[in-house]
Amino acid sequence: MNDFANAFWIELLKARRSKVPWLTAAGFMILPLATGFLMFIYKNPDFARDFGLISAKANLAGGSADWPSLFNMFTQGIAIGGVFLFGLVESWIFGREFSDGTVKDLLAVPISREVILLAKFLVAALWSAALVILVYAASLILGAIIHLPLGSPALFIHSSLAIAVTALLVMLSVTPVALFASLGRGYLLPLGLMVLLIAISNMIALLGWGNYFPWAIPAMYANFDGKGASLEPVSFWIVLLTGLLGMAATYLWWKNADQSR
């Protein structure tokens, strides 16, 4: 237990002393700012006319300025943007050891590799969860400032649960990024993988097979307002299995690969 606590604390210190958490937070803040801005345009069409094409796009989108619409857009943003940002978090946590040349020093400490990896995955999960909480709080503040209607305790509870489930699905689906950060010994390979997965997910969802593709399932869940109407129970098992396999494959690589750099 002491070994895990020490490994966990070290990973927290690495993240705290880096600028990457601040950069990911700034990047994710685009989501509540964008949704809040759209809600403002929907609610103030006269003001939006001054923005020309933005007003036209808002009208074409057929959106409405209310809490259900904001939560729906926000949940979908978590499902899509989270794949990249949560993947970026895991890419940095695992890839930096190779790019900074600290992997051999890390593996030389008298702590088992499974403990080191478990600490890394836990920090990645907490980091991702903190990002979701941050942008969710920002969305609530912006919605209150805009004075959105149709809010109710039941809606807030349901939407909060939908956002939490969506975020959890995304966190599980991106664990293979850790393996590719290790295989690529840096950031380039996992970043390319995330872009590719986002593109393939959209294509597979359009073909009607998204409920069996782990990286499309979070977005499909979010698109039905957190009800996952087109998803089957096996869809959630697929995401869980993907998350566990990603962690297991990363452990096997770290355990057996030749760490010569």
Secondary structure, 3 states (H helix, E strand, C coil): CHHHHHHHHHHHHHHHCCCHHHHHHHHHCHHHHHHHHHHHHHHCHHHHHHHCHHHHHHHHHCCCCCHHHHHHHHHHHHHHHHHHHHHHHHHHHHHHHHHCCCHHHHHHCCCCHHHHHHHHHHHHHHHHHHHHHHHHHHHHHHHHHHCCCCCCHHHHHHHHHHHHHHHHHHHHHCCHHHHHHHHCCCCHHHHHHHHHHHHHHHHHHHHCCHHHCCCCHHHHHHHCCCCCCCCCHHHHHHHHHHHHHHHHHHHHHHHHCCCCC
